[in-house]
Amino acid sequence: MVLAAEHPQKLRTLSLVLAAPLTISKSLGTAWNCGFGSLEEALEKLGPVEWARQTSASTRFPPGTDPALIEWYAAKMT
């Protein structure tokens, strides 16, 4: 995914199945870190549900997404 994002001219096609785009860009990586030094530290300190809750609005869903959908998604992280 990183290769496709950073060097699209090197690929003709790309097929992904259930692939989470972890830190494709520095800004996304920063958002997914939730202010911690790394994604791993954020997950350890927050736990997967709170991490999903905090990152969903800025990385997974468009602005204006129903908060109930974000909460439903976060709850699925258990």
N, CA, C and O of each residue as an XYZ file, in Angstrom:
312
protein
N       0.816     -1.178      0.000
C       0.000      0.000      0.000
C       0.867      1.251      0.000
O       0.563      2.230     -0.682
N       1.931      1.210      0.758
C       2.816      2.369      0.797
C       3.448      2.588     -0.570
O       3.533      3.721     -1.043
N       3.891      1.510     -1.207
C       4.465      1.622     -2.547
C       3.454      2.256     -3.496
O       3.809      3.157     -4.256
N       2.221      1.809     -3.468
C       1.189      2.352     -4.354
C       0.916      3.828     -4.055
O       0.714      4.624     -4.972
N       0.911      4.184     -2.779
C       0.631      5.567     -2.403
C       1.781      6.497     -2.758
O       1.558      7.627     -3.194
N       2.997      6.032     -2.575
C       4.154      6.897     -2.796
C       4.721      6.824     -4.215
O       5.384      7.760     -4.662
N       4.470      5.732     -4.921
C       5.019      5.550     -6.271
C       3.971      4.922     -7.187
O       4.187      3.818     -7.687
N       2.850      5.590     -7.419
C       1.782      4.982     -8.215
C       2.216      4.630     -9.644
O       1.630      3.748    -10.270
N       3.218      5.303    -10.146
C       3.685      5.025    -11.499
C       4.336      3.651    -11.615
O       4.526      3.168    -12.731
N       4.680      3.015    -10.521
C       5.324      1.709    -10.532
C       4.326      0.546    -10.537
O       4.725     -0.613    -10.649
N       3.048      0.849    -10.416
C       2.029     -0.203    -10.403
C       1.004      0.029    -11.495
O       0.658      1.168    -11.808
N       0.532     -1.036    -12.060
C      -0.569     -0.936    -13.008
C      -1.883     -1.140    -12.279
O      -2.856     -0.434    -12.542
N      -1.922     -2.110    -11.355
C      -3.116     -2.369    -10.559
C      -2.698     -2.733     -9.143
O      -1.539     -3.060     -8.888
N      -3.650     -2.670     -8.234
C      -3.417     -3.060     -6.852
C      -4.722     -3.598     -6.299
O      -5.744     -2.913     -6.336
N      -4.693     -4.813     -5.790
C      -5.876     -5.416     -5.181
C      -5.615     -5.607     -3.698
O      -4.611     -6.203     -3.307
N      -6.514     -5.102     -2.879
C      -6.386     -5.225     -1.428
C      -7.656     -5.853     -0.881
O      -8.760     -5.520     -1.311
N      -7.494     -6.754      0.058
C      -8.635     -7.389      0.701
C      -8.459     -7.227      2.205
O      -7.522     -7.765      2.794
N      -9.373     -6.479      2.818
C      -9.340     -6.232      4.264
C      -7.989     -5.719      4.736
O      -7.491     -6.141      5.780
N      -7.407     -4.825      3.984
C      -6.094     -4.284      4.331
C      -6.256     -2.915      4.974
O      -6.786     -1.991      4.356
N      -5.806     -2.788      6.197
C      -5.877     -1.498      6.891
C      -4.699     -0.631      6.467
O      -3.557     -1.088      6.508
N      -4.952      0.607      6.062
C      -3.877      1.482      5.595
C      -3.108      2.127      6.742
O      -3.301      3.309      7.029
N      -2.259      1.381      7.383
C      -1.509      1.904      8.525
C      -0.397      2.831      8.071
O       0.475      2.447      7.291
N      -0.442      4.034      8.563
C       0.564      5.068      8.345
C       1.051      5.175      6.910
O       2.251      5.081      6.656
N       0.148      5.368      5.981
C       0.535      5.608      4.597
C       1.200      6.976      4.479
O       2.087      7.157      3.644
N       0.800      7.913      5.278
C       1.424      9.227      5.235
C       1.803      9.647      6.643
O       1.303      9.096      7.624
N       2.683     10.622      6.734
C       3.090     11.106      8.056
C       1.910     11.691      8.812
O       1.794     11.487     10.020
N       1.033     12.413      8.127
C      -0.107     13.014      8.817
C      -1.053     11.945      9.346
O      -1.579     12.081     10.451
N      -1.276     10.893      8.583
C      -2.125      9.796      9.053
C      -1.453      9.088     10.222
O      -2.110      8.748     11.206
N      -0.152      8.867     10.118
C       0.579      8.230     11.208
C       0.465      9.026     12.489
O       0.291      8.454     13.565
N       0.563     10.346     12.382
C       0.439     11.206     13.554
C      -0.960     11.110     14.134
O      -1.124     11.051     15.353
N      -1.959     11.095     13.283
C      -3.340     10.990     13.768
C      -3.560      9.659     14.465
O      -4.236      9.603     15.493
N      -3.002      8.591     13.922
C      -3.208      7.266     14.498
C      -2.411      7.069     15.782
O      -2.707      6.162     16.560
N      -1.409      7.902     16.011
C      -0.615      7.800     17.242
C      -1.312      8.456     18.426
O      -0.922      8.209     19.567
N      -2.316      9.271     18.199
C      -3.093      9.925     19.269
C      -2.218     10.681     20.259
O      -2.521     10.719     21.452
N      -1.148     11.275     19.781
C      -0.280     12.038     20.661
C       0.785     11.215     21.360
O       1.603     11.771     22.094
N       0.798      9.911     21.155
C       1.821      9.046     21.743
C       2.986      8.920     20.764
O       2.894      9.386     19.628
N       4.051      8.312     21.185
C       5.243      8.186     20.355
C       5.089      7.240     19.180
O       5.829      7.350     18.202
N       4.148      6.316     19.253
C       3.958      5.348     18.179
C       2.535      4.808     18.227
O       1.820      4.977     19.215
N       2.147      4.161     17.149
C       0.841      3.502     17.106
C       0.753      2.426     18.181
O      -0.269      2.292     18.855
N       1.825      1.665     18.337
C       1.838      0.591     19.331
C       1.619      1.130     20.740
O       0.875      0.545     21.527
N       2.280      2.261     21.058
C       2.120      2.855     22.385
C       0.691      3.363     22.581
O       0.114      3.203     23.657
N       0.128      3.970     21.549
C      -1.249      4.455     21.642
C      -2.212      3.305     21.916
O      -3.089      3.418     22.774
N      -2.051      2.203     21.192
C      -2.918      1.046     21.413
C      -2.738      0.464     22.813
O      -3.710      0.061     23.453
N      -1.514      0.422     23.277
C      -1.247     -0.121     24.620
C      -1.869      0.756     25.697
O      -2.484      0.241     26.631
N      -1.720      2.060     25.583
C      -2.206      2.971     26.626
C      -3.725      3.171     26.574
O      -4.380      3.236     27.614
N      -4.277      3.267     25.369
C      -5.697      3.558     25.231
C      -6.577      2.314     25.172
O      -7.744      2.343     25.561
N      -6.001      1.226     24.681
C      -6.797      0.038     24.397
C      -7.432      0.205     23.028
O      -7.588      1.330     22.554
N      -7.798     -0.891     22.390
C      -8.286     -0.810     21.015
C      -9.602     -0.053     20.836
O      -9.796      0.610     19.817
N     -10.505     -0.142     21.810
C     -11.803      0.526     21.659
C     -11.635      2.045     21.723
O     -12.136      2.758     20.853
N     -10.943      2.542     22.731
C     -10.744      3.991     22.850
C      -9.882      4.513     21.703
O     -10.116      5.612     21.201
N      -8.883      3.726     21.286
C      -8.057      4.134     20.151
C      -8.926      4.282     18.898
O      -8.795      5.267     18.171
N      -9.801      3.325     18.641
C     -10.691      3.397     17.477
C     -11.632      4.588     17.596
O     -11.899      5.269     16.606
N     -12.133      4.841     18.789
C     -13.035      5.969     19.020
C     -12.325      7.288     18.681
O     -12.887      8.154     18.010
N     -11.086      7.421     19.156
C     -10.353      8.672     18.955
C      -9.885      8.865     17.512
O      -9.770     10.003     17.056
N      -9.620      7.803     16.800
C      -9.076      7.942     15.449
C     -10.114      7.876     14.347
O      -9.830      8.304     13.228
N     -11.285      7.366     14.608
C     -12.275      7.150     13.550
C     -12.735      8.433     12.867
O     -12.815      8.485     11.640
N     -13.034      9.453     13.639
C     -13.569     10.683     13.049
C     -12.565     11.356     12.123
O     -12.960     11.990     11.144
N     -11.282     11.230     12.413
C     -10.283     11.924     11.597
C      -9.623     11.049     10.541
O      -8.951     11.576      9.654
N      -9.791      9.720     10.606
C      -9.062      8.870      9.666
C      -9.922      7.890      8.887
O      -9.502      7.438      7.822
N     -11.090      7.548      9.366
C     -11.884      6.506      8.710
C     -13.176      6.999      8.093
O     -13.607      6.479      7.063
N     -13.798      7.987      8.702
C     -15.118      8.427      8.277
C     -15.079      9.898      7.874
O     -14.270     10.664      8.397
N     -15.939     10.290      6.956
C     -15.956     11.693      6.517
C     -16.529     12.610      7.591
O     -17.231     12.157      8.495
N     -16.227     13.896      7.486
C     -16.789     14.860      8.445
C     -18.314     14.761      8.457
O     -18.947     14.555      7.422
N     -18.877     14.910      9.634
C     -20.322     14.869      9.773
C     -20.900     13.477      9.961
O     -22.118     13.305     10.003
N     -20.022     12.479     10.075
C     -20.503     11.109     10.289
C     -21.267     11.038     11.610
O     -20.859     11.639     12.604
N     -22.356     10.315     11.614
C     -23.166     10.133     12.816
C     -22.284      9.559     13.928
O     -21.672      8.508     13.738
N     -22.206     10.221     15.076
C     -21.392      9.716     16.185
C     -21.777      8.291     16.603
O     -20.933      7.547     17.103
N     -23.023      7.915     16.406
C     -23.438      6.553     16.756
C     -22.733      5.517     15.881
O     -22.434      4.418     16.348
N     -22.466      5.852     14.619
C     -21.729      4.941     13.751
C     -20.295      4.788     14.236
O     -19.762      3.679     14.252
N     -19.668      5.885     14.629
C     -18.303      5.824     15.151
C     -18.259      4.994     16.426
O     -17.342      4.195     16.618
N     -19.232      5.177     17.283
C     -19.284      4.408     18.530
C     -19.498      2.925     18.240
O     -18.881      2.072     18.878
N     -20.365      2.618     17.288
C     -20.598      1.220     16.884
C     -19.301      0.610     16.364
O     -18.943     -0.508     16.734
N     -18.595      1.349     15.504
C     -17.336      0.853     14.944
C     -16.312      0.602     16.061
O     -15.663     -0.444     16.082
N     -16.169      1.541     16.970
C     -15.209      1.397     18.069
C     -15.531      0.183     18.926
O     -14.626     -0.534     19.351
N     -16.794     -0.050     19.178
C     -17.208     -1.188     20.005
C     -16.828     -2.522     19.357
O     -16.641     -3.515     20.061
N     -16.713     -2.558     18.042
C     -16.344     -3.783     17.334
C     -14.879     -4.134     17.514
O     -14.451     -5.210     17.095
N     -14.104     -3.258     18.123
C     -12.673     -3.490     18.320
C     -12.363     -4.384     19.521
O     -11.198     -4.663     19.804
N     -13.388     -4.824     20.215
C     -13.143     -5.691     21.377
C     -12.881     -7.112     20.954
O     -12.655     -7.977     21.801
